[in-house]
Amino acid sequence: MHGSGTGQSGRPSAAARAQATAATAALYKRQTKEVERSNAAALGAMVGVASQAFSAITTVRCGRAYPNLNPALGAMVGVAS
């Protein structure tokens, strides 16, 4: 008994399984295309926000670089007035 895509034991052949898997993957990709597109847009927006936030960060290495620094804050970071 040789059916379409089946071996002698009646189980699907490797080629038939590969075709079924490919068809399932193509349908999944087609159905989720809009979700993937919106995910990419959201990720792009998050990257933009993070980039802007990190570019605004400054590191204070020495209180003497900021002469108008509050003396109490200078004492906390170890800078004498």
KOLTI-905163 format. One record per atom (N, C-alpha, C): residue number from 1; atom name; x, y, z. Coordinates in nm, 2 decimals. Layout:
REM residues N
   volo   nugu        X        Y        Z
    NUM     CA        X        Y        Z
...
END
This chain:
REM residues 81
   volo   nugu        X        Y        Z
      1      N     0.08    -0.12     0.00
      1     CA     0.00     0.00     0.00
      1      C     0.09     0.12     0.00
      2      N     0.09     0.19    -0.11
      2     CA     0.18     0.31    -0.12
      2      C     0.08     0.43    -0.14
      3      N     0.07     0.51    -0.04
      3     CA    -0.02     0.63    -0.05
      3      C     0.07     0.75    -0.08
      4      N     0.01     0.86    -0.10
      4     CA     0.08     0.99    -0.13
      4      C     0.16     1.03     0.00
      5      N     0.29     1.03    -0.01
      5     CA     0.38     1.08     0.10
      5      C     0.39     0.98     0.21
      6      N     0.35     0.86     0.19
      6     CA     0.36     0.76     0.30
      6      C     0.46     0.65     0.26
      7      N     0.53     0.60     0.36
      7     CA     0.62     0.49     0.34
      7      C     0.54     0.36     0.34
      8      N     0.61     0.24     0.34
      8     CA     0.54     0.11     0.35
      8      C     0.47     0.09     0.48
      9      N     0.52     0.15     0.58
      9     CA     0.45     0.13     0.71
      9      C     0.33     0.22     0.73
     10      N     0.30     0.31     0.64
     10     CA     0.19     0.39     0.65
     10      C     0.22     0.52     0.72
     11      N     0.34     0.54     0.77
     11     CA     0.38     0.67     0.83
     11      C     0.43     0.77     0.73
     12      N     0.41     0.90     0.75
     12     CA     0.46     1.00     0.65
     12      C     0.61     0.99     0.63
     13      N     0.65     1.01     0.51
     13     CA     0.80     1.00     0.48
     13      C     0.86     1.13     0.53
     14      N     0.99     1.13     0.53
     14     CA     1.06     1.25     0.57
     14      C     1.03     1.37     0.48
     15      N     1.02     1.35     0.36
     15     CA     0.99     1.46     0.26
     15      C     0.85     1.52     0.29
     16      N     0.75     1.43     0.32
     16     CA     0.62     1.48     0.35
     16      C     0.62     1.56     0.48
     17      N     0.69     1.51     0.58
     17     CA     0.70     1.58     0.71
     17      C     0.77     1.72     0.69
     18      N     0.87     1.72     0.61
     18     CA     0.94     1.85     0.58
     18      C     0.85     1.95     0.51
     19      N     0.77     1.90     0.42
     19     CA     0.68     1.99     0.35
     19      C     0.57     2.04     0.44
     20      N     0.52     1.96     0.53
     20     CA     0.42     2.00     0.63
     20      C     0.48     2.10     0.72
     21      N     0.60     2.08     0.77
     21     CA     0.67     2.17     0.86
     21      C     0.69     2.30     0.79
     22      N     0.73     2.30     0.67
     22     CA     0.76     2.43     0.59
     22      C     0.63     2.50     0.57
     23      N     0.52     2.43     0.54
     23     CA     0.39     2.50     0.52
     23      C     0.34     2.56     0.65
     24      N     0.36     2.49     0.76
     24     CA     0.32     2.54     0.89
     24      C     0.40     2.66     0.93
     25      N     0.53     2.66     0.91
     25     CA     0.61     2.77     0.94
     25      C     0.58     2.89     0.85
     26      N     0.55     2.87     0.73
     26     CA     0.51     2.98     0.64
     26      C     0.37     3.05     0.68
     27      N     0.28     2.96     0.72
     27     CA     0.15     3.02     0.77
     27      C     0.17     3.10     0.90
     28      N     0.25     3.04     0.99
     28     CA     0.28     3.11     1.12
     28      C     0.35     3.25     1.09
     29      N     0.44     3.25     1.00
     29     CA     0.51     3.37     0.97
     29      C     0.42     3.48     0.91
     30      N     0.33     3.43     0.82
     30     CA     0.23     3.52     0.76
     30      C     0.14     3.58     0.86
     31      N     0.09     3.50     0.95
     31     CA     0.00     3.54     1.05
     31      C     0.06     3.63     1.16
     32      N     0.19     3.62     1.18
     32     CA     0.25     3.70     1.29
     32      C     0.33     3.82     1.23
     33      N     0.32     3.85     1.10
     33     CA     0.40     3.95     1.04
     33      C     0.37     4.09     1.10
     34      N     0.25     4.12     1.13
     34     CA     0.21     4.25     1.19
     34      C     0.26     4.26     1.33
     35      N     0.25     4.15     1.41
     35     CA     0.30     4.15     1.54
     35      C     0.45     4.18     1.54
     36      N     0.53     4.11     1.46
     36     CA     0.67     4.13     1.45
     36      C     0.71     4.27     1.41
     37      N     0.63     4.33     1.32
     37     CA     0.65     4.47     1.27
     37      C     0.63     4.56     1.39
     38      N     0.53     4.55     1.47
     38     CA     0.50     4.64     1.58
     38      C     0.61     4.62     1.69
     39      N     0.65     4.49     1.71
     39     CA     0.76     4.47     1.81
     39      C     0.89     4.54     1.76
     40      N     0.92     4.54     1.64
     40     CA     1.04     4.60     1.59
     40      C     1.03     4.75     1.61
     41      N     0.91     4.81     1.58
     41     CA     0.89     4.95     1.60
     41      C     0.90     4.99     1.75
     42      N     0.85     4.91     1.84
     42     CA     0.86     4.94     1.98
     42      C     1.00     4.93     2.03
     43      N     1.07     4.83     1.98
     43     CA     1.21     4.81     2.02
     43      C     1.29     4.93     1.97
     44      N     1.27     4.98     1.85
     44     CA     1.34     5.10     1.80
     44      C     1.31     5.22     1.88
     45      N     1.19     5.23     1.93
     45     CA     1.15     5.35     2.02
     45      C     1.23     5.34     2.15
     46      N     1.23     5.22     2.20
     46     CA     1.30     5.20     2.33
     46      C     1.45     5.23     2.32
     47      N     1.51     5.18     2.21
     47     CA     1.65     5.21     2.18
     47      C     1.68     5.36     2.17
     48      N     1.59     5.43     2.11
     48     CA     1.60     5.58     2.10
     48      C     1.59     5.65     2.23
     49      N     1.50     5.60     2.32
     49     CA     1.48     5.66     2.45
     49      C     1.61     5.63     2.53
     50      N     1.65     5.51     2.53
     50     CA     1.77     5.47     2.61
     50      C     1.89     5.54     2.56
     51      N     1.91     5.56     2.43
     51     CA     2.02     5.63     2.38
     51      C     2.02     5.78     2.43
     52      N     1.90     5.84     2.42
     52     CA     1.89     5.98     2.47
     52      C     1.92     5.99     2.62
     53      N     1.87     5.89     2.69
     53     CA     1.89     5.90     2.84
     53      C     2.04     5.88     2.87
     54      N     2.11     5.79     2.81
     54     CA     2.25     5.76     2.84
     54      C     2.34     5.87     2.79
     55      N     2.30     5.94     2.68
     55     CA     2.38     6.05     2.63
     55      C     2.37     6.17     2.72
     56      N     2.26     6.18     2.80
     56     CA     2.25     6.29     2.90
     56      C     2.32     6.27     3.03
     57      N     2.37     6.15     3.05
     57     CA     2.44     6.12     3.18
     57      C     2.58     6.18     3.18
     58      N     2.61     6.25     3.29
     58     CA     2.74     6.30     3.30
     58      C     2.80     6.25     3.43
     59      N     2.93     6.23     3.43
     59     CA     3.00     6.17     3.55
     59      C     3.08     6.29     3.61
     60      N     3.06     6.31     3.74
     60     CA     3.13     6.41     3.81
     60      C     3.25     6.34     3.87
     61      N     3.37     6.37     3.82
     61     CA     3.49     6.30     3.87
     61      C     3.56     6.38     3.98
     62      N     3.54     6.51     3.98
     62     CA     3.60     6.60     4.08
     62      C     3.51     6.71     4.11
     63      N     3.49     6.74     4.24
     63     CA     3.40     6.85     4.27
     63      C     3.46     6.99     4.24
     64      N     3.60     6.99     4.23
     64     CA     3.66     7.12     4.19
     64      C     3.62     7.17     4.05
     65      N     3.58     7.08     3.97
     65     CA     3.54     7.12     3.84
     65      C     3.41     7.19     3.84
     66      N     3.34     7.19     3.95
     66     CA     3.21     7.26     3.97
     66      C     3.22     7.35     4.09
     67      N     3.27     7.48     4.07
     67     CA     3.29     7.57     4.18
     67      C     3.16     7.61     4.25
     68      N     3.04     7.60     4.19
     68     CA     2.92     7.64     4.25
     68      C     2.85     7.52     4.32
     69      N     2.92     7.41     4.34
     69     CA     2.87     7.29     4.41
     69      C     2.83     7.33     4.55
     70      N     2.71     7.28     4.59
     70     CA     2.67     7.29     4.73
     70      C     2.77     7.24     4.82
     71      N     2.82     7.32     4.92
     71     CA     2.93     7.27     5.01
     71      C     2.89     7.14     5.09
     72      N     2.76     7.12     5.12
     72     CA     2.72     7.00     5.19
     72      C     2.74     6.88     5.10
     73      N     2.71     6.90     4.97
     73     CA     2.72     6.79     4.88
     73      C     2.87     6.77     4.85
     74      N     2.95     6.87     4.85
     74     CA     3.09     6.86     4.83
     74      C     3.16     6.78     4.94
     75      N     3.11     6.80     5.07
     75     CA     3.16     6.73     5.18
     75      C     3.12     6.58     5.17
     76      N     3.00     6.55     5.11
     76     CA     2.96     6.41     5.10
     76      C     3.05     6.34     5.00
     77      N     3.10     6.40     4.90
     77     CA     3.18     6.34     4.80
     77      C     3.33     6.35     4.82
     78      N     3.36     6.42     4.94
     78     CA     3.50     6.43     4.97
     78      C     3.57     6.55     4.91
     79      N     3.51     6.66     4.88
     79     CA     3.57     6.78     4.83
     79      C     3.57     6.88     4.93
     80      N     3.68     6.93     4.97
     80     CA     3.69     7.04     5.07
     80      C     3.65     7.17     5.01
     81      N     3.58     7.26     5.09
     81     CA     3.54     7.39     5.03
     81      C     3.65     7.48     5.03
END
